[in-house]
Amino acid sequence: MNIQTVVKIDPEIMSGEPCFAGTRVPVRTLLDYIEGGDTIDEFLEQYPTVSRQHAIAFLEQAGERLLATA
């Protein structure tokens, strides 16, 4: 899955904050959940407009980018 199909940055949506494509849910929210010790399932329960596939794809792509710069 391509990052553009997972994350959308649009100045008209949430003032340009990166959000999951097709939603108004900032990707930062998923990171906050994980930082707080919550599971992906708990995040998805609260934000049903985000698919598991999109959440996993975002985390995989973020990890790949981080490792590529290491």
PDB file of N, H, CA, C and O in Angstrom:
ATOM      1  N   MET A   1       0.857  -1.174   0.000  1.00  0.00           N
ATOM      2  CA  MET A   1       0.000   0.000   0.000  1.00  0.00           C
ATOM      3  C   MET A   1       0.903   1.237   0.000  1.00  0.00           C
ATOM      4  O   MET A   1       1.863   1.305   0.767  1.00  0.00           O
ATOM      5  N   ASN A   2       0.608   2.173  -0.825  1.00  0.00           N
ATOM      6  H   ASN A   2      -0.172   2.117  -1.449  1.00  0.00           H
ATOM      7  CA  ASN A   2       1.362   3.400  -1.015  1.00  0.00           C
ATOM      8  C   ASN A   2       1.013   4.417   0.081  1.00  0.00           C
ATOM      9  O   ASN A   2      -0.139   4.495   0.508  1.00  0.00           O
ATOM     10  N   ILE A   3       2.003   5.194   0.534  1.00  0.00           N
ATOM     11  H   ILE A   3       2.939   5.131   0.187  1.00  0.00           H
ATOM     12  CA  ILE A   3       1.758   6.158   1.615  1.00  0.00           C
ATOM     13  C   ILE A   3       0.653   7.149   1.253  1.00  0.00           C
ATOM     14  O   ILE A   3      -0.097   7.572   2.132  1.00  0.00           O
ATOM     15  N   GLN A   4       0.536   7.530  -0.024  1.00  0.00           N
ATOM     16  H   GLN A   4       1.145   7.186  -0.739  1.00  0.00           H
ATOM     17  CA  GLN A   4      -0.510   8.472  -0.419  1.00  0.00           C
ATOM     18  C   GLN A   4      -1.911   7.873  -0.298  1.00  0.00           C
ATOM     19  O   GLN A   4      -2.888   8.609  -0.165  1.00  0.00           O
ATOM     20  N   THR A   5      -2.014   6.552  -0.342  1.00  0.00           N
ATOM     21  H   THR A   5      -1.220   5.954  -0.450  1.00  0.00           H
ATOM     22  CA  THR A   5      -3.326   5.931  -0.169  1.00  0.00           C
ATOM     23  C   THR A   5      -3.641   5.706   1.309  1.00  0.00           C
ATOM     24  O   THR A   5      -4.775   5.376   1.657  1.00  0.00           O
ATOM     25  N   VAL A   6      -2.643   5.882   2.179  1.00  0.00           N
ATOM     26  H   VAL A   6      -1.722   6.149   1.896  1.00  0.00           H
ATOM     27  CA  VAL A   6      -2.825   5.677   3.612  1.00  0.00           C
ATOM     28  C   VAL A   6      -2.981   7.004   4.347  1.00  0.00           C
ATOM     29  O   VAL A   6      -3.840   7.143   5.219  1.00  0.00           O
ATOM     30  N   VAL A   7      -2.143   7.981   3.989  1.00  0.00           N
ATOM     31  H   VAL A   7      -1.446   7.868   3.281  1.00  0.00           H
ATOM     32  CA  VAL A   7      -2.124   9.274   4.676  1.00  0.00           C
ATOM     33  C   VAL A   7      -2.422  10.377   3.679  1.00  0.00           C
ATOM     34  O   VAL A   7      -1.915  10.381   2.557  1.00  0.00           O
ATOM     35  N   LYS A   8      -3.249  11.305   4.108  1.00  0.00           N
ATOM     36  H   LYS A   8      -3.661  11.302   5.019  1.00  0.00           H
ATOM     37  CA  LYS A   8      -3.597  12.459   3.256  1.00  0.00           C
ATOM     38  C   LYS A   8      -3.270  13.729   4.018  1.00  0.00           C
ATOM     39  O   LYS A   8      -3.610  13.869   5.193  1.00  0.00           O
ATOM     40  N   ILE A   9      -2.607  14.650   3.338  1.00  0.00           N
ATOM     41  H   ILE A   9      -2.331  14.536   2.384  1.00  0.00           H
ATOM     42  CA  ILE A   9      -2.333  15.967   3.906  1.00  0.00           C
ATOM     43  C   ILE A   9      -3.047  16.976   3.027  1.00  0.00           C
ATOM     44  O   ILE A   9      -2.698  17.169   1.862  1.00  0.00           O
ATOM     45  N   ASP A  10      -4.053  17.616   3.607  1.00  0.00           N
ATOM     46  H   ASP A  10      -4.336  17.459   4.554  1.00  0.00           H
ATOM     47  CA  ASP A  10      -4.885  18.555   2.867  1.00  0.00           C
ATOM     48  C   ASP A  10      -5.159  19.749   3.777  1.00  0.00           C
ATOM     49  O   ASP A  10      -5.694  19.576   4.872  1.00  0.00           O
ATOM     50  N   PRO A  11      -4.799  20.961   3.341  1.00  0.00           N
ATOM     51  CA  PRO A  11      -5.031  22.129   4.191  1.00  0.00           C
ATOM     52  C   PRO A  11      -6.501  22.333   4.563  1.00  0.00           C
ATOM     53  O   PRO A  11      -6.801  23.041   5.524  1.00  0.00           O
ATOM     54  N   GLU A  12      -7.408  21.726   3.821  1.00  0.00           N
ATOM     55  H   GLU A  12      -7.164  21.151   3.040  1.00  0.00           H
ATOM     56  CA  GLU A  12      -8.838  21.848   4.094  1.00  0.00           C
ATOM     57  C   GLU A  12      -9.322  20.836   5.136  1.00  0.00           C
ATOM     58  O   GLU A  12     -10.443  20.944   5.633  1.00  0.00           O
ATOM     59  N   ILE A  13      -8.487  19.861   5.463  1.00  0.00           N
ATOM     60  H   ILE A  13      -7.577  19.773   5.059  1.00  0.00           H
ATOM     61  CA  ILE A  13      -8.859  18.822   6.435  1.00  0.00           C
ATOM     62  C   ILE A  13      -7.925  18.920   7.633  1.00  0.00           C
ATOM     63  O   ILE A  13      -6.713  18.744   7.502  1.00  0.00           O
ATOM     64  N   MET A  14      -8.488  19.198   8.788  1.00  0.00           N
ATOM     65  H   MET A  14      -9.472  19.341   8.894  1.00  0.00           H
ATOM     66  CA  MET A  14      -7.728  19.290  10.041  1.00  0.00           C
ATOM     67  C   MET A  14      -6.521  20.225   9.911  1.00  0.00           C
ATOM     68  O   MET A  14      -5.456  19.961  10.470  1.00  0.00           O
ATOM     69  N   SER A  15      -6.700  21.312   9.171  1.00  0.00           N
ATOM     70  H   SER A  15      -7.564  21.527   8.717  1.00  0.00           H
ATOM     71  CA  SER A  15      -5.664  22.345   8.983  1.00  0.00           C
ATOM     72  C   SER A  15      -4.362  21.776   8.417  1.00  0.00           C
ATOM     73  O   SER A  15      -3.279  22.288   8.702  1.00  0.00           O
ATOM     74  N   GLY A  16      -4.473  20.729   7.627  1.00  0.00           N
ATOM     75  H   GLY A  16      -5.353  20.313   7.396  1.00  0.00           H
ATOM     76  CA  GLY A  16      -3.299  20.160   6.970  1.00  0.00           C
ATOM     77  C   GLY A  16      -2.541  19.131   7.786  1.00  0.00           C
ATOM     78  O   GLY A  16      -1.483  18.665   7.363  1.00  0.00           O
ATOM     79  N   GLU A  17      -3.063  18.771   8.946  1.00  0.00           N
ATOM     80  H   GLU A  17      -3.922  19.149   9.289  1.00  0.00           H
ATOM     81  CA  GLU A  17      -2.412  17.733   9.747  1.00  0.00           C
ATOM     82  C   GLU A  17      -2.548  16.393   9.009  1.00  0.00           C
ATOM     83  O   GLU A  17      -3.619  16.095   8.479  1.00  0.00           O
ATOM     84  N   PRO A  18      -1.482  15.582   8.966  1.00  0.00           N
ATOM     85  CA  PRO A  18      -1.588  14.290   8.288  1.00  0.00           C
ATOM     86  C   PRO A  18      -2.674  13.418   8.923  1.00  0.00           C
ATOM     87  O   PRO A  18      -2.650  13.144  10.123  1.00  0.00           O
ATOM     88  N   CYS A  19      -3.623  12.990   8.093  1.00  0.00           N
ATOM     89  H   CYS A  19      -3.643  13.212   7.119  1.00  0.00           H
ATOM     90  CA  CYS A  19      -4.744  12.163   8.552  1.00  0.00           C
ATOM     91  C   CYS A  19      -4.795  10.881   7.736  1.00  0.00           C
ATOM     92  O   CYS A  19      -4.257  10.803   6.632  1.00  0.00           O
ATOM     93  N   PHE A  20      -5.450   9.886   8.300  1.00  0.00           N
ATOM     94  H   PHE A  20      -5.887   9.950   9.197  1.00  0.00           H
ATOM     95  CA  PHE A  20      -5.699   8.674   7.529  1.00  0.00           C
ATOM     96  C   PHE A  20      -6.600   9.042   6.358  1.00  0.00           C
ATOM     97  O   PHE A  20      -7.610   9.722   6.538  1.00  0.00           O
ATOM     98  N   ALA A  21      -6.241   8.601   5.175  1.00  0.00           N
ATOM     99  H   ALA A  21      -5.421   8.049   5.029  1.00  0.00           H
ATOM    100  CA  ALA A  21      -6.983   8.930   3.956  1.00  0.00           C
ATOM    101  C   ALA A  21      -8.456   8.580   4.115  1.00  0.00           C
ATOM    102  O   ALA A  21      -8.807   7.511   4.615  1.00  0.00           O
ATOM    103  N   GLY A  22      -9.304   9.497   3.683  1.00  0.00           N
ATOM    104  H   GLY A  22      -9.018  10.365   3.276  1.00  0.00           H
ATOM    105  CA  GLY A  22     -10.742   9.280   3.733  1.00  0.00           C
ATOM    106  C   GLY A  22     -11.366   9.526   5.094  1.00  0.00           C
ATOM    107  O   GLY A  22     -12.556   9.277   5.289  1.00  0.00           O
ATOM    108  N   THR A  23     -10.558  10.021   6.050  1.00  0.00           N
ATOM    109  H   THR A  23      -9.591  10.223   5.892  1.00  0.00           H
ATOM    110  CA  THR A  23     -11.064  10.298   7.394  1.00  0.00           C
ATOM    111  C   THR A  23     -10.590  11.676   7.847  1.00  0.00           C
ATOM    112  O   THR A  23      -9.864  12.370   7.135  1.00  0.00           O
ATOM    113  N   ARG A  24     -11.015  12.047   9.031  1.00  0.00           N
ATOM    114  H   ARG A  24     -11.605  11.484   9.609  1.00  0.00           H
ATOM    115  CA  ARG A  24     -10.501  13.257   9.683  1.00  0.00           C
ATOM    116  C   ARG A  24      -9.715  12.849  10.930  1.00  0.00           C
ATOM    117  O   ARG A  24      -9.601  13.629  11.876  1.00  0.00           O
ATOM    118  N   VAL A  25      -9.180  11.643  10.931  1.00  0.00           N
ATOM    119  H   VAL A  25      -9.273  11.010  10.163  1.00  0.00           H
ATOM    120  CA  VAL A  25      -8.443  11.116  12.074  1.00  0.00           C
ATOM    121  C   VAL A  25      -6.947  11.326  11.839  1.00  0.00           C
ATOM    122  O   VAL A  25      -6.370  10.720  10.936  1.00  0.00           O
ATOM    123  N   PRO A  26      -6.315  12.185  12.647  1.00  0.00           N
ATOM    124  CA  PRO A  26      -4.876  12.402  12.488  1.00  0.00           C
ATOM    125  C   PRO A  26      -4.085  11.128  12.795  1.00  0.00           C
ATOM    126  O   PRO A  26      -4.422  10.387  13.718  1.00  0.00           O
ATOM    127  N   VAL A  27      -3.043  10.886  12.022  1.00  0.00           N
ATOM    128  H   VAL A  27      -2.769  11.488  11.272  1.00  0.00           H
ATOM    129  CA  VAL A  27      -2.203   9.708  12.281  1.00  0.00           C
ATOM    130  C   VAL A  27      -1.538   9.821  13.644  1.00  0.00           C
ATOM    131  O   VAL A  27      -1.220   8.808  14.266  1.00  0.00           O
ATOM    132  N   ARG A  28      -1.328  11.038  14.111  1.00  0.00           N
ATOM    133  H   ARG A  28      -1.586  11.862  13.606  1.00  0.00           H
ATOM    134  CA  ARG A  28      -0.741  11.264  15.438  1.00  0.00           C
ATOM    135  C   ARG A  28      -1.589  10.605  16.527  1.00  0.00           C
ATOM    136  O   ARG A  28      -1.062  10.190  17.559  1.00  0.00           O
ATOM    137  N   THR A  29      -2.884  10.511  16.302  1.00  0.00           N
ATOM    138  H   THR A  29      -3.313  10.848  15.464  1.00  0.00           H
ATOM    139  CA  THR A  29      -3.774   9.904  17.292  1.00  0.00           C
ATOM    140  C   THR A  29      -3.410   8.442  17.512  1.00  0.00           C
ATOM    141  O   THR A  29      -3.411   7.968  18.648  1.00  0.00           O
ATOM    142  N   LEU A  30      -3.099   7.722  16.434  1.00  0.00           N
ATOM    143  H   LEU A  30      -3.098   8.107  15.511  1.00  0.00           H
ATOM    144  CA  LEU A  30      -2.682   6.319  16.573  1.00  0.00           C
ATOM    145  C   LEU A  30      -1.388   6.243  17.372  1.00  0.00           C
ATOM    146  O   LEU A  30      -1.249   5.400  18.257  1.00  0.00           O
ATOM    147  N   LEU A  31      -0.448   7.117  17.063  1.00  0.00           N
ATOM    148  H   LEU A  31      -0.561   7.802  16.344  1.00  0.00           H
ATOM    149  CA  LEU A  31       0.819   7.118  17.798  1.00  0.00           C
ATOM    150  C   LEU A  31       0.598   7.438  19.278  1.00  0.00           C
ATOM    151  O   LEU A  31       1.241   6.847  20.145  1.00  0.00           O
ATOM    152  N   ASP A  32      -0.300   8.362  19.563  1.00  0.00           N
ATOM    153  H   ASP A  32      -0.823   8.842  18.858  1.00  0.00           H
ATOM    154  CA  ASP A  32      -0.617   8.690  20.956  1.00  0.00           C
ATOM    155  C   ASP A  32      -1.204   7.480  21.687  1.00  0.00           C
ATOM    156  O   ASP A  32      -0.857   7.219  22.839  1.00  0.00           O
ATOM    157  N   TYR A  33      -2.082   6.750  21.021  1.00  0.00           N
ATOM    158  H   TYR A  33      -2.364   6.962  20.085  1.00  0.00           H
ATOM    159  CA  TYR A  33      -2.661   5.539  21.629  1.00  0.00           C
ATOM    160  C   TYR A  33      -1.568   4.531  21.958  1.00  0.00           C
ATOM    161  O   TYR A  33      -1.533   3.980  23.059  1.00  0.00           O
ATOM    162  N   ILE A  34      -0.690   4.296  21.013  1.00  0.00           N
ATOM    163  H   ILE A  34      -0.719   4.744  20.119  1.00  0.00           H
ATOM    164  CA  ILE A  34       0.375   3.317  21.226  1.00  0.00           C
ATOM    165  C   ILE A  34       1.318   3.780  22.342  1.00  0.00           C
ATOM    166  O   ILE A  34       1.712   2.983  23.194  1.00  0.00           O
ATOM    167  N   GLU A  35       1.679   5.067  22.334  1.00  0.00           N
ATOM    168  H   GLU A  35       1.359   5.714  21.642  1.00  0.00           H
ATOM    169  CA  GLU A  35       2.520   5.623  23.399  1.00  0.00           C
ATOM    170  C   GLU A  35       1.876   5.436  24.768  1.00  0.00           C
ATOM    171  O   GLU A  35       2.564   5.185  25.757  1.00  0.00           O
ATOM    172  N   GLY A  36       0.575   5.556  24.817  1.00  0.00           N
ATOM    173  H   GLY A  36       0.016   5.760  24.013  1.00  0.00           H
ATOM    174  CA  GLY A  36      -0.163   5.425  26.070  1.00  0.00           C
ATOM    175  C   GLY A  36      -0.370   3.993  26.515  1.00  0.00           C
ATOM    176  O   GLY A  36      -0.956   3.753  27.571  1.00  0.00           O
ATOM    177  N   GLY A  37       0.100   3.035  25.728  1.00  0.00           N
ATOM    178  H   GLY A  37       0.576   3.229  24.871  1.00  0.00           H
ATOM    179  CA  GLY A  37      -0.026   1.627  26.099  1.00  0.00           C
ATOM    180  C   GLY A  37      -1.280   0.949  25.582  1.00  0.00           C
ATOM    181  O   GLY A  37      -1.552  -0.203  25.920  1.00  0.00           O
ATOM    182  N   ASP A  38      -2.046   1.657  24.763  1.00  0.00           N
ATOM    183  H   ASP A  38      -1.825   2.592  24.488  1.00  0.00           H
ATOM    184  CA  ASP A  38      -3.249   1.061  24.189  1.00  0.00           C
ATOM    185  C   ASP A  38      -2.885   0.198  22.980  1.00  0.00           C
ATOM    186  O   ASP A  38      -1.797   0.316  22.417  1.00  0.00           O
ATOM    187  N   THR A  39      -3.798  -0.649  22.606  1.00  0.00           N
ATOM    188  H   THR A  39      -4.682  -0.745  23.064  1.00  0.00           H
ATOM    189  CA  THR A  39      -3.579  -1.525  21.460  1.00  0.00           C
ATOM    190  C   THR A  39      -4.172  -0.905  20.196  1.00  0.00           C
ATOM    191  O   THR A  39      -4.948   0.049  20.257  1.00  0.00           O
ATOM    192  N   ILE A  40      -3.793  -1.460  19.067  1.00  0.00           N
ATOM    193  H   ILE A  40      -3.162  -2.235  19.018  1.00  0.00           H
ATOM    194  CA  ILE A  40      -4.387  -1.024  17.808  1.00  0.00           C
ATOM    195  C   ILE A  40      -5.890  -1.292  17.830  1.00  0.00           C
ATOM    196  O   ILE A  40      -6.674  -0.492  17.320  1.00  0.00           O
ATOM    197  N   ASP A  41      -6.285  -2.406  18.413  1.00  0.00           N
ATOM    198  H   ASP A  41      -5.648  -3.056  18.827  1.00  0.00           H
ATOM    199  CA  ASP A  41      -7.717  -2.718  18.497  1.00  0.00           C
ATOM    200  C   ASP A  41      -8.482  -1.645  19.275  1.00  0.00           C
ATOM    201  O   ASP A  41      -9.591  -1.273  18.892  1.00  0.00           O
ATOM    202  N   GLU A  42      -7.894  -1.151  20.363  1.00  0.00           N
ATOM    203  H   GLU A  42      -6.993  -1.454  20.674  1.00  0.00           H
ATOM    204  CA  GLU A  42      -8.552  -0.097  21.143  1.00  0.00           C
ATOM    205  C   GLU A  42      -8.673   1.188  20.317  1.00  0.00           C
ATOM    206  O   GLU A  42      -9.695   1.872  20.360  1.00  0.00           O
ATOM    207  N   PHE A  43      -7.620   1.501  19.572  1.00  0.00           N
ATOM    208  H   PHE A  43      -6.790   0.946  19.538  1.00  0.00           H
ATOM    209  CA  PHE A  43      -7.666   2.661  18.682  1.00  0.00           C
ATOM    210  C   PHE A  43      -8.769   2.480  17.646  1.00  0.00           C
ATOM    211  O   PHE A  43      -9.571   3.390  17.433  1.00  0.00           O
ATOM    212  N   LEU A  44      -8.821   1.324  17.003  1.00  0.00           N
ATOM    213  H   LEU A  44      -8.170   0.585  17.175  1.00  0.00           H
ATOM    214  CA  LEU A  44      -9.811   1.076  15.950  1.00  0.00           C
ATOM    215  C   LEU A  44     -11.240   1.091  16.487  1.00  0.00           C
ATOM    216  O   LEU A  44     -12.163   1.480  15.772  1.00  0.00           O
ATOM    217  N   GLU A  45     -11.431   0.675  17.733  1.00  0.00           N
ATOM    218  H   GLU A  45     -10.681   0.359  18.315  1.00  0.00           H
ATOM    219  CA  GLU A  45     -12.769   0.743  18.339  1.00  0.00           C
ATOM    220  C   GLU A  45     -13.230   2.193  18.466  1.00  0.00           C
ATOM    221  O   GLU A  45     -14.403   2.497  18.246  1.00  0.00           O
ATOM    222  N   GLN A  46     -12.316   3.078  18.819  1.00  0.00           N
ATOM    223  H   GLN A  46     -11.364   2.831  18.998  1.00  0.00           H
ATOM    224  CA  GLN A  46     -12.662   4.486  18.998  1.00  0.00           C
ATOM    225  C   GLN A  46     -12.754   5.242  17.673  1.00  0.00           C
ATOM    226  O   GLN A  46     -13.452   6.251  17.576  1.00  0.00           O
ATOM    227  N   TYR A  47     -12.053   4.753  16.661  1.00  0.00           N
ATOM    228  H   TYR A  47     -11.486   3.933  16.739  1.00  0.00           H
ATOM    229  CA  TYR A  47     -12.010   5.424  15.354  1.00  0.00           C
ATOM    230  C   TYR A  47     -12.357   4.422  14.250  1.00  0.00           C
ATOM    231  O   TYR A  47     -11.483   4.016  13.484  1.00  0.00           O
ATOM    232  N   PRO A  48     -13.617   4.027  14.168  1.00  0.00           N
ATOM    233  CA  PRO A  48     -14.012   2.986  13.209  1.00  0.00           C
ATOM    234  C   PRO A  48     -13.879   3.389  11.742  1.00  0.00           C
ATOM    235  O   PRO A  48     -13.981   2.535  10.862  1.00  0.00           O
ATOM    236  N   THR A  49     -13.654   4.673  11.462  1.00  0.00           N
ATOM    237  H   THR A  49     -13.572   5.367  12.177  1.00  0.00           H
ATOM    238  CA  THR A  49     -13.463   5.081  10.068  1.00  0.00           C
ATOM    239  C   THR A  49     -12.068   4.713   9.552  1.00  0.00           C
ATOM    240  O   THR A  49     -11.814   4.750   8.348  1.00  0.00           O
ATOM    241  N   VAL A  50     -11.171   4.360  10.472  1.00  0.00           N
ATOM    242  H   VAL A  50     -11.377   4.331  11.450  1.00  0.00           H
ATOM    243  CA  VAL A  50      -9.825   3.924  10.082  1.00  0.00           C
ATOM    244  C   VAL A  50      -9.835   2.401   9.996  1.00  0.00           C
ATOM    245  O   VAL A  50     -10.266   1.724  10.929  1.00  0.00           O
ATOM    246  N   SER A  51      -9.362   1.872   8.885  1.00  0.00           N
ATOM    247  H   SER A  51      -9.012   2.421   8.127  1.00  0.00           H
ATOM    248  CA  SER A  51      -9.317   0.414   8.742  1.00  0.00           C
ATOM    249  C   SER A  51      -8.039  -0.138   9.365  1.00  0.00           C
ATOM    250  O   SER A  51      -7.027   0.555   9.464  1.00  0.00           O
ATOM    251  N   ARG A  52      -8.108  -1.382   9.775  1.00  0.00           N
ATOM    252  H   ARG A  52      -8.931  -1.945   9.694  1.00  0.00           H
ATOM    253  CA  ARG A  52      -6.913  -2.056  10.304  1.00  0.00           C
ATOM    254  C   ARG A  52      -5.804  -2.032   9.258  1.00  0.00           C
ATOM    255  O   ARG A  52      -4.637  -1.823   9.590  1.00  0.00           O
ATOM    256  N   GLN A  53      -6.166  -2.244   8.007  1.00  0.00           N
ATOM    257  H   GLN A  53      -7.115  -2.413   7.738  1.00  0.00           H
ATOM    258  CA  GLN A  53      -5.192  -2.260   6.918  1.00  0.00           C
ATOM    259  C   GLN A  53      -4.449  -0.918   6.845  1.00  0.00           C
ATOM    260  O   GLN A  53      -3.230  -0.899   6.680  1.00  0.00           O
ATOM    261  N   HIS A  54      -5.168   0.193   6.966  1.00  0.00           N
ATOM    262  H   HIS A  54      -6.159   0.178   7.101  1.00  0.00           H
ATOM    263  CA  HIS A  54      -4.529   1.511   6.928  1.00  0.00           C
ATOM    264  C   HIS A  54      -3.634   1.737   8.146  1.00  0.00           C
ATOM    265  O   HIS A  54      -2.531   2.265   8.007  1.00  0.00           O
ATOM    266  N   ALA A  55      -4.086   1.352   9.318  1.00  0.00           N
ATOM    267  H   ALA A  55      -4.982   0.923   9.431  1.00  0.00           H
ATOM    268  CA  ALA A  55      -3.290   1.544  10.534  1.00  0.00           C
ATOM    269  C   ALA A  55      -1.985   0.754  10.453  1.00  0.00           C
ATOM    270  O   ALA A  55      -0.916   1.280  10.762  1.00  0.00           O
ATOM    271  N   ILE A  56      -2.076  -0.501  10.040  1.00  0.00           N
ATOM    272  H   ILE A  56      -2.945  -0.928   9.789  1.00  0.00           H
ATOM    273  CA  ILE A  56      -0.876  -1.346   9.928  1.00  0.00           C
ATOM    274  C   ILE A  56       0.045  -0.808   8.841  1.00  0.00           C
ATOM    275  O   ILE A  56       1.259  -0.748   9.034  1.00  0.00           O
ATOM    276  N   ALA A  57      -0.510  -0.420   7.713  1.00  0.00           N
ATOM    277  H   ALA A  57      -1.497  -0.469   7.556  1.00  0.00           H
ATOM    278  CA  ALA A  57       0.302   0.112   6.607  1.00  0.00           C
ATOM    279  C   ALA A  57       1.042   1.370   7.049  1.00  0.00           C
ATOM    280  O   ALA A  57       2.214   1.546   6.716  1.00  0.00           O
ATOM    281  N   PHE A  58       0.374   2.244   7.794  1.00  0.00           N
ATOM    282  H   PHE A  58      -0.578   2.102   8.065  1.00  0.00           H
ATOM    283  CA  PHE A  58       1.038   3.447   8.286  1.00  0.00           C
ATOM    284  C   PHE A  58       2.210   3.086   9.187  1.00  0.00           C
ATOM    285  O   PHE A  58       3.304   3.626   9.019  1.00  0.00           O
ATOM    286  N   LEU A  59       2.003   2.189  10.131  1.00  0.00           N
ATOM    287  H   LEU A  59       1.115   1.750  10.267  1.00  0.00           H
ATOM    288  CA  LEU A  59       3.075   1.800  11.048  1.00  0.00           C
ATOM    289  C   LEU A  59       4.233   1.138  10.307  1.00  0.00           C
ATOM    290  O   LEU A  59       5.397   1.399  10.613  1.00  0.00           O
ATOM    291  N   GLU A  60       3.920   0.289   9.338  1.00  0.00           N
ATOM    292  H   GLU A  60       2.975   0.078   9.090  1.00  0.00           H
ATOM    293  CA  GLU A  60       4.974  -0.358   8.558  1.00  0.00           C
ATOM    294  C   GLU A  60       5.782   0.665   7.783  1.00  0.00           C
ATOM    295  O   GLU A  60       7.012   0.599   7.766  1.00  0.00           O
ATOM    296  N   GLN A  61       5.111   1.608   7.143  1.00  0.00           N
ATOM    297  H   GLN A  61       4.113   1.662   7.156  1.00  0.00           H
ATOM    298  CA  GLN A  61       5.809   2.617   6.340  1.00  0.00           C
ATOM    299  C   GLN A  61       6.619   3.565   7.219  1.00  0.00           C
ATOM    300  O   GLN A  61       7.718   3.970   6.841  1.00  0.00           O
ATOM    301  N   ALA A  62       6.096   3.918   8.371  1.00  0.00           N
ATOM    302  H   ALA A  62       5.203   3.589   8.678  1.00  0.00           H
ATOM    303  CA  ALA A  62       6.836   4.765   9.293  1.00  0.00           C
ATOM    304  C   ALA A  62       8.105   4.041   9.767  1.00  0.00           C
ATOM    305  O   ALA A  62       9.175   4.644   9.853  1.00  0.00           O
ATOM    306  N   GLY A  63       7.975   2.766  10.067  1.00  0.00           N
ATOM    307  H   GLY A  63       7.105   2.277   9.997  1.00  0.00           H
ATOM    308  CA  GLY A  63       9.132   1.974  10.486  1.00  0.00           C
ATOM    309  C   GLY A  63      10.174   1.852   9.381  1.00  0.00           C
ATOM    310  O   GLY A  63      11.372   1.976   9.632  1.00  0.00           O
ATOM    311  N   GLU A  64       9.717   1.612   8.172  1.00  0.00           N
ATOM    312  H   GLU A  64       8.743   1.512   7.968  1.00  0.00           H
ATOM    313  CA  GLU A  64      10.639   1.502   7.041  1.00  0.00           C
ATOM    314  C   GLU A  64      11.407   2.800   6.828  1.00  0.00           C
ATOM    315  O   GLU A  64      12.611   2.773   6.575  1.00  0.00           O
ATOM    316  N   ARG A  65      10.723   3.932   6.927  1.00  0.00           N
ATOM    317  H   ARG A  65       9.745   3.954   7.132  1.00  0.00           H
ATOM    318  CA  ARG A  65      11.391   5.239   6.752  1.00  0.00           C
ATOM    319  C   ARG A  65      12.397   5.494   7.864  1.00  0.00           C
ATOM    320  O   ARG A  65      13.482   6.019   7.614  1.00  0.00           O
ATOM    321  N   LEU A  66      12.049   5.131   9.072  1.00  0.00           N
ATOM    322  H   LEU A  66      11.167   4.704   9.275  1.00  0.00           H
ATOM    323  CA  LEU A  66      12.957   5.322  10.188  1.00  0.00           C
ATOM    324  C   LEU A  66      14.209   4.459  10.017  1.00  0.00           C
ATOM    325  O   LEU A  66      15.330   4.934  10.198  1.00  0.00           O
ATOM    326  N   LEU A  67      14.009   3.205   9.671  1.00  0.00           N
ATOM    327  H   LEU A  67      13.098   2.819   9.523  1.00  0.00           H
ATOM    328  CA  LEU A  67      15.146   2.304   9.497  1.00  0.00           C
ATOM    329  C   LEU A  67      16.015   2.676   8.306  1.00  0.00           C
ATOM    330  O   LEU A  67      17.219   2.421   8.314  1.00  0.00           O
ATOM    331  N   ALA A  68      15.426   3.266   7.298  1.00  0.00           N
ATOM    332  H   ALA A  68      14.448   3.473   7.292  1.00  0.00           H
ATOM    333  CA  ALA A  68      16.186   3.670   6.112  1.00  0.00           C
ATOM    334  C   ALA A  68      17.134   4.819   6.424  1.00  0.00           C
ATOM    335  O   ALA A  68      18.150   4.985   5.748  1.00  0.00           O
ATOM    336  N   THR A  69      16.810   5.615   7.444  1.00  0.00           N
ATOM    337  H   THR A  69      15.985   5.480   7.992  1.00  0.00           H
ATOM    338  CA  THR A  69      17.656   6.752   7.795  1.00  0.00           C
ATOM    339  C   THR A  69      18.673   6.385   8.872  1.00  0.00           C
ATOM    340  O   THR A  69      19.554   7.184   9.190  1.00  0.00           O
ATOM    341  N   ALA A  70      18.557   5.198   9.426  1.00  0.00           N
ATOM    342  H   ALA A  70      17.841   4.550   9.168  1.00  0.00           H
ATOM    343  CA  ALA A  70      19.459   4.779  10.513  1.00  0.00           C
ATOM    344  C   ALA A  70      20.798   4.313   9.980  1.00  0.00           C
ATOM    345  O   ALA A  70      21.671   3.927  10.757  1.00  0.00           O
TER     346      ALA A  70
END
